[in-house]
Amino acid sequence: MSDALDATLRLMRAQTALVKRFDASLGGLHGVSLADFTMLLRLGQAPGDRMRRVDLAEALGLTASGVTRGLAPLERIGLVTRETDARDGRVAYAALTDTGRARLAEMLATAEQVAAEAFAAPPWSKEDTARLSTLLTRLGGTGLPGHGVAP
């Protein structure tokens, strides 16, 4: 097996393990998945806590229908609302509600804790974590705006 394939398979297993950790904590404490949290986090970082659904899809690497399916349960539980553009009714926005903003702050604290635990054993230095971020960016892994290493 080539080093590239071995690294790819290890990366995929690590990603699966991380998703399970985040899903367990976020689901158990807040009733959301990592995918839900990521969607809410993107909205929370957008101007006015809202984004056009098509822009949200692009930012998350999803299809427009994938975003619609992902937002539906978040709308039902009152974390997100659908808004239309006052000038163009064809444009649909997803926006955090006041409840969504408050719950996102709680979820963010949980996610920070899970991330810290993931990098705690064996101990990762700040340099190790920064280097990993740089390497993942080179593979096409983008972080959140204003965070991490520039591409």
N, C-alpha and C positions, 0 to 999 in steps of 0.2 A: 504494500500500500504506500502511496506517495505521502510525503510530508504534508502537502497541500490538502489531500483528502483526509488524512488523519486529523489535521487542525480543524478542518471544516466539520467533521463529525463530532469532535470534542466541543466545538463552539455550539453546535446544535444541541448536544446533551446538556451543556451548561445553561443554554437559553431555556430549555424545557424545565430544568431544575429551578431556575430563578422564577419562571412563570408560576410554577406550583407553589413556591414559597410566598410570592406576592398574592396569588389567588387565595391561599389559605388564610393569610392575615387580613387582607382587605375584605374577603368574603365573610370571614368570621366576625369581624368587628364592625364592618360598614355595609355588608350586603351587596358589594360590587366586586367585579372581577378586575384584573389588571387592565384588560382592554377598556373597561368602563372608566377606570381611573385615568388612563392615558387620554381618553377622549375628553373627560372633564378637565384635566390639567391643561390640555391644549386650549380649550375654551377659556379657562381662567387666565391664560397668558395673553390672550388676544385683546386688542383694544375694545373696551366696553364689555369685556367678557362674552363676546359673541363673534361668530364667524359664519361666512356663507358656507352652506353645507358642502358645496363643491370644493371649497378651499380646505375645509376640515378633512375631507376625503383625501385630498392630495397630500396634506401635511402628515396624515397617518398612514399613507400608502394603501388606502382602501378604495374600493369603488364607491360611487355615490349611493348605490343600493345598500352596500355594506354599512355605510354611515347611517343611513335611514334605519336599517335593522338594529344597529347598535344604539341609536338615540331613542328608539321607541320605548324600551323599558325605563330609561332615565327620565323620559317625559312623563310616563305613567306614575313614577314615584315622586315627581315634583322637583327634580334636580335641574332639569333642562326644559326650556320652552321653545316653541317654534315661533319665529317672527317673520313677517314679510317686510320687504323694503317699501317705504312710503311712496317712493317714486316709480318703482317697478315691481308690481305684484308677482311677477314670475320668479323673483329672487327670494330664496328662502334662507333664513338664518337660523342657526342653533344658538341659544343664549342660556347662560347660567341663570338660574333663579336665585333669589336671596338665600333660600334653603340650600341650593346647590353650592353657592359660595361658602357657606358655613360648613357644610359637610365636606367639601373639598379640602378645607383647611385641616380638618380632622384626619382625612384620608392621607394628606400629604405628610403629616406627622408619623402616621403608621408606615407609610412607604419609606420615609427616611430611616426609620428604625430597622425595617427589613433590609434595606440596602446596607446600612451600617453593619448589621449582623452578617450579611453575606460576605463582606470584606474584612471581617474580624478574625476569622480562623481559617487557615493560619494567617497571622497578621499581614495585612497589606499596607505598605507605606503609601503616603500621598503620591509619591513618585510612581509607584507601581500602578495605582489607580489611574493616574493621569496618562501614563504610557499605554495602558489598556484602552483608554478612551481614544487616544490618538490612533492606535492600530485599528480599532473598530471603525473609526471615521474613514480610514483608508479603504476599508472594505465596503463602505457605503452606509454604515450605521450613523445616522444623524441624531444628535441630541435635541434638546429643546432650545429654542431661541434664547440667547443670552447665557447659556450654560455650557460648560465643558470647553473643548478644544475646537478651534475654527478648522474647517475642512482644508 
